[in-house]
């Protein structure tokens, strides 16, 4: 998949195709429906299919002091786009100049002139332009004048609930990792580079791989059954997320114990797939009692993961 940063002087490989536009945070099943329409439209016309995303997230631009729980940082989002079958992604800098473009100027300058799409696909709740002055109906009118077709995808969901990034964040805050899998179509993941920790896990007989969570990523503290991915390898594990109340009750950390692994992961880039919630966080009276509970947690994680197939 081709990745292009910026909309000015866009290469010919991303011009004239079918373009899905949105933030796509989570790339959940509702987002996938938007991507599918773009891919289908592109195939019908023998064109490339791509997505346009905005970095940073517009909410981060307008509220810089208020961290947002990003479900899919850019690196994971691009991997998901590629695996879904997109030919290209255009990453647009969301800066003051872009924020001040009117809906008509955005459609003219960014879309018609720079990218010249044959088809633009958006979700039903897509807003664009200064002051969120544009919506799908307005984009359809502008597209008719500027030479590109527009398709709007209706809400996706089931059992009376619409698939949304907001709902995924709420479920993760509740510890419902399994429930998010239904909305996302896969387990939620975080990525990072393994860094040295305090060494307490090794002292308890459970050496851990520690990674930093991105600012704003807030999910329920406790123990999770996880699957850890490094390049093409996958390992079952149990992860702890929380402030370690038994020891120092400090800043929340993510510590992952790999069930059947020996080796050194320091400095390695890994992805941690959250499969299911095992128990909430708690303070133990001693390291020994914590170690006994960790053994039970790992046994439970092993049982859960024996029935789990990664997507």
C-alpha positions as CSV (number, residue, x, y, z in Angstrom):
1,X,0.0,0.0,0.0
2,X,1.3,3.4,-0.9
3,X,1.4,6.0,1.9
4,X,1.5,9.7,0.9
5,X,1.9,12.5,3.4
6,X,0.2,15.8,2.4
7,X,-2.3,16.7,-0.3
8,X,-0.2,19.2,-2.3
9,X,1.6,17.7,-5.3
10,X,0.0,14.3,-4.8
11,X,1.5,11.6,-7.0
12,X,-0.4,10.2,-9.9
13,X,-0.8,6.9,-8.0
14,X,-3.3,8.4,-5.7
15,X,-5.2,10.6,-8.1
16,X,-8.4,9.6,-9.8
17,X,-9.3,6.8,-7.5
18,X,-12.1,6.0,-5.0
19,X,-11.4,7.7,-1.7
20,X,-12.8,6.9,1.7
21,X,-12.5,9.9,4.1
22,X,-12.6,9.9,7.9
23,X,-10.6,9.6,11.1
24,X,-11.3,5.8,11.2
25,X,-10.1,5.6,14.8
26,X,-10.5,1.9,15.6
27,X,-11.2,0.9,12.0
28,X,-14.2,-0.9,13.4
29,X,-16.9,-2.6,11.4
30,X,-18.7,0.6,10.7
31,X,-15.5,2.1,9.3
32,X,-14.9,-1.1,7.4
33,X,-18.2,-0.7,5.7
34,X,-17.1,2.7,4.4
35,X,-13.8,1.2,3.1
36,X,-15.7,-1.7,1.5
37,X,-17.8,0.8,-0.6
38,X,-14.7,2.6,-1.8
39,X,-13.0,-0.7,-2.7
40,X,-16.1,-2.0,-4.5
41,X,-16.5,1.3,-6.4
42,X,-12.9,1.2,-7.4
43,X,-13.0,-2.3,-8.7
44,X,-16.1,-1.6,-10.8
45,X,-14.2,1.2,-12.6
46,X,-10.7,-0.4,-12.5
47,X,-9.4,2.3,-10.2
48,X,-7.2,2.3,-7.1
49,X,-9.0,2.5,-3.7
50,X,-7.6,4.5,-0.8
51,X,-8.3,6.4,2.4
52,X,-7.7,9.9,3.6
53,X,-7.0,10.3,7.3
54,X,-6.0,13.3,9.4
55,X,-3.0,13.7,11.7
56,X,-3.2,14.7,14.5
57,X,-6.7,13.7,15.3
58,X,-8.8,16.9,14.9
59,X,-9.9,16.7,18.5
60,X,-6.2,16.9,19.5
61,X,-5.8,20.0,17.4
62,X,-8.8,21.8,18.9
63,X,-8.3,20.6,22.4
64,X,-4.5,20.1,22.8
65,X,-4.7,20.0,26.6
66,X,-7.2,17.2,26.7
67,X,-5.7,13.8,25.8
68,X,-7.9,11.6,23.5
69,X,-8.0,7.8,23.9
70,X,-6.8,6.9,20.4
71,X,-7.9,3.3,19.6
72,X,-5.6,2.9,16.6
73,X,-2.4,5.0,16.4
74,X,-1.3,5.7,12.9
75,X,1.1,2.7,12.5
76,X,-1.6,0.2,13.4
77,X,-4.2,2.0,11.3
78,X,-2.0,1.8,8.2
79,X,-1.5,-2.0,8.8
80,X,-5.3,-2.5,9.1
81,X,-5.9,-0.5,5.9
82,X,-3.3,-2.5,4.0
83,X,-4.8,-5.8,5.2
84,X,-8.3,-4.6,4.3
85,X,-7.2,-4.2,0.6
86,X,-6.6,-0.5,0.2
87,X,-4.1,0.6,-2.5
88,X,-3.1,3.8,-0.8
89,X,-3.5,6.1,2.1
90,X,-3.2,9.9,2.1
91,X,-2.3,11.4,5.5
92,X,-3.4,15.0,5.8
93,X,-1.8,17.3,8.3
94,X,-4.5,18.7,10.4
95,X,-3.1,22.2,11.1
96,X,-4.4,25.7,11.3
97,X,-4.4,26.2,7.5
98,X,-6.6,23.1,7.0
99,X,-8.9,23.9,9.9
100,X,-9.6,27.3,8.3
101,X,-10.6,26.0,4.9
102,X,-14.3,26.3,4.3
103,X,-16.2,23.2,3.2
104,X,-16.2,24.5,-0.4
105,X,-12.5,25.2,-0.3
106,X,-11.7,21.8,1.1
107,X,-13.8,20.1,-1.6
108,X,-12.2,22.2,-4.3
109,X,-8.5,22.5,-3.2
110,X,-7.9,19.2,-1.3
111,X,-10.3,16.9,-3.2
112,X,-11.0,18.1,-6.7
113,X,-7.7,19.8,-7.5
114,X,-5.1,17.9,-5.5
115,X,-6.5,14.3,-5.5
116,X,-9.1,14.4,-8.3
117,X,-11.1,11.4,-7.0
118,X,-13.7,9.7,-9.2
119,X,-15.6,8.7,-6.1
120,X,-15.6,9.9,-2.5
121,X,-17.1,7.7,0.3
122,X,-17.9,8.9,3.8
123,X,-19.8,7.8,6.8
124,X,-23.2,9.2,7.7
125,X,-21.7,11.4,10.4
126,X,-18.9,13.0,8.4
127,X,-18.4,16.7,8.9
128,X,-15.7,18.8,7.3
129,X,-14.6,22.4,6.7
130,X,-14.3,25.3,9.0
131,X,-16.8,25.1,11.9
132,X,-17.8,21.7,10.6
133,X,-19.8,23.5,8.0
134,X,-19.9,20.6,5.5
135,X,-21.8,17.3,5.8
136,X,-22.5,14.5,3.4
137,X,-25.3,16.3,1.7
138,X,-23.2,19.4,1.1
139,X,-20.3,17.2,-0.1
140,X,-22.6,15.5,-2.6
141,X,-23.7,18.9,-4.0
142,X,-20.1,20.1,-4.2
143,X,-19.0,16.9,-5.9
144,X,-21.6,17.3,-8.6
145,X,-20.1,20.7,-9.4
146,X,-16.5,19.6,-9.1
147,X,-16.7,16.3,-11.0
148,X,-16.6,13.5,-8.4
149,X,-19.4,11.2,-7.2
150,X,-20.2,10.9,-3.5
151,X,-21.6,7.9,-1.6
152,X,-22.7,8.1,2.1
153,X,-22.6,4.9,4.1
154,X,-25.5,4.4,6.6
155,X,-24.8,3.4,10.3
156,X,-23.6,-0.2,10.8
157,X,-24.5,-2.1,13.9
158,X,-26.7,-4.9,15.3
159,X,-29.0,-5.5,18.3
160,X,-30.0,-1.9,18.2
161,X,-26.4,-0.6,18.8
162,X,-24.4,1.4,16.3
163,X,-20.8,0.5,15.9
164,X,-18.8,3.5,17.1
165,X,-15.3,4.4,18.4
166,X,-16.9,6.0,21.4
167,X,-18.6,2.8,22.4
168,X,-15.3,0.9,22.0
169,X,-13.6,3.4,24.4
170,X,-16.4,3.0,26.9
171,X,-16.2,-0.8,26.8
172,X,-12.4,-0.8,27.3
173,X,-12.9,1.5,30.2
174,X,-15.2,-1.1,31.6
175,X,-12.7,-3.9,30.9
176,X,-15.0,-5.5,28.3
177,X,-12.2,-6.5,26.0
178,X,-14.3,-9.4,24.6
179,X,-17.2,-7.1,23.7
180,X,-14.9,-4.7,21.7
181,X,-14.0,-7.6,19.5
182,X,-17.5,-7.8,18.2
183,X,-17.5,-4.1,17.2
184,X,-13.9,-4.1,15.9
185,X,-14.1,-7.4,14.1
186,X,-10.8,-8.3,15.9
187,X,-9.2,-7.8,19.3
188,X,-8.1,-4.3,20.3
189,X,-4.3,-3.9,20.2
190,X,-1.6,-1.6,21.5
191,X,1.9,-1.3,20.2
192,X,5.2,-0.2,21.6
193,X,8.9,-0.9,22.2
194,X,9.8,-3.1,25.1
195,X,11.7,-1.2,27.8
196,X,13.4,-2.2,31.1
197,X,11.1,-2.2,34.1
198,X,11.7,-2.3,37.8
199,X,12.4,-6.0,37.8
200,X,9.8,-6.9,40.3
201,X,8.1,-9.4,38.0
202,X,11.3,-11.3,37.6
203,X,11.7,-11.3,41.4
204,X,8.3,-12.9,41.7
205,X,9.0,-15.5,39.1
206,X,7.1,-13.7,36.3
207,X,9.5,-11.6,34.2
208,X,7.5,-9.1,32.1
209,X,7.9,-7.1,28.9
210,X,6.9,-3.6,29.6
211,X,5.7,-1.0,27.1
212,X,4.3,2.5,27.5
213,X,0.7,3.3,26.6
214,X,0.0,6.4,24.5
215,X,-1.3,9.4,26.4
216,X,-5.0,9.2,26.9
217,X,-5.3,5.4,26.4
218,X,-7.5,4.5,29.4
219,X,-8.8,1.0,30.0
220,X,-9.8,-0.7,33.2
221,X,-6.9,-1.6,35.5
222,X,-6.4,-5.3,36.1
223,X,-5.2,-8.6,34.5
224,X,-6.0,-9.5,30.9
225,X,-5.4,-12.5,28.7
226,X,-3.4,-11.3,25.8
227,X,-1.6,-12.4,22.7
228,X,1.7,-10.7,21.9
229,X,2.9,-10.3,18.3
230,X,6.5,-9.8,17.3
231,X,7.1,-9.7,13.6
232,X,5.5,-13.0,12.4
233,X,5.6,-14.7,15.8
234,X,2.8,-14.8,18.4
235,X,2.9,-15.7,22.0
236,X,0.2,-16.2,24.6
237,X,0.5,-14.1,27.7
238,X,-1.1,-12.4,30.8
239,X,-0.9,-8.6,31.1
240,X,-1.1,-6.4,34.0
241,X,-2.3,-2.8,33.6
242,X,-2.3,-0.5,36.6
243,X,-0.4,1.5,39.2
244,X,1.1,-1.5,41.1
245,X,-0.7,-0.7,44.4
246,X,1.2,-3.6,46.2
247,X,4.5,-1.7,45.6
248,X,4.3,2.0,44.9
249,X,0.9,2.9,43.5
250,X,2.6,5.1,40.9
251,X,1.8,5.9,37.2
252,X,-0.1,3.1,35.4
253,X,2.1,0.6,33.6
254,X,1.5,-2.2,31.1
255,X,3.5,-5.3,32.0
256,X,3.1,-8.5,29.9
257,X,4.2,-12.0,31.0
258,X,4.6,-14.4,28.1
259,X,3.5,-17.9,29.1
260,X,5.8,-20.0,27.0
261,X,8.8,-17.8,26.1
262,X,12.4,-17.5,27.1
263,X,14.6,-14.8,25.8
264,X,15.2,-11.1,25.7
265,X,12.6,-8.7,24.2
266,X,14.2,-5.4,25.3
267,X,14.2,-3.0,22.4
268,X,11.8,-5.1,20.3
269,X,8.6,-3.6,18.8
270,X,5.6,-5.7,19.8
271,X,1.8,-5.5,19.6
272,X,-0.3,-6.6,22.5
273,X,-3.8,-8.0,21.6
274,X,-6.3,-7.8,24.5
275,X,-8.4,-10.9,24.4
276,X,-10.3,-11.0,27.7
277,X,-10.4,-9.4,31.1
278,X,-9.5,-11.8,34.0
279,X,-9.8,-9.7,37.2
280,X,-9.6,-6.2,38.6
281,X,-6.5,-4.7,40.2
282,X,-5.9,-5.0,43.9
283,X,-3.4,-4.6,46.7
284,X,-1.8,-7.7,48.1
285,X,-0.4,-8.1,51.6
286,X,2.9,-9.6,50.4
287,X,4.9,-10.4,47.3
288,X,4.3,-14.1,48.0
289,X,0.5,-13.7,48.0
290,X,0.7,-11.7,44.8
291,X,2.9,-14.4,43.2
292,X,0.3,-17.1,44.1
293,X,-2.4,-15.0,42.5
294,X,-0.3,-14.4,39.4
295,X,0.1,-18.1,38.9
296,X,-3.7,-18.5,39.0
297,X,-4.1,-15.5,36.6
298,X,-1.7,-17.2,34.1
299,X,-3.5,-20.5,34.3
300,X,-6.8,-18.6,33.6
301,X,-5.1,-16.8,30.7
302,X,-3.8,-20.0,29.2
303,X,-7.3,-21.5,29.4
304,X,-8.9,-18.5,27.7
305,X,-6.3,-18.3,24.9
306,X,-6.5,-22.0,24.2
307,X,-9.9,-21.2,22.6
308,X,-8.9,-17.9,20.9
309,X,-8.0,-17.4,17.3
310,X,-6.3,-14.2,16.4
311,X,-7.8,-12.2,13.5
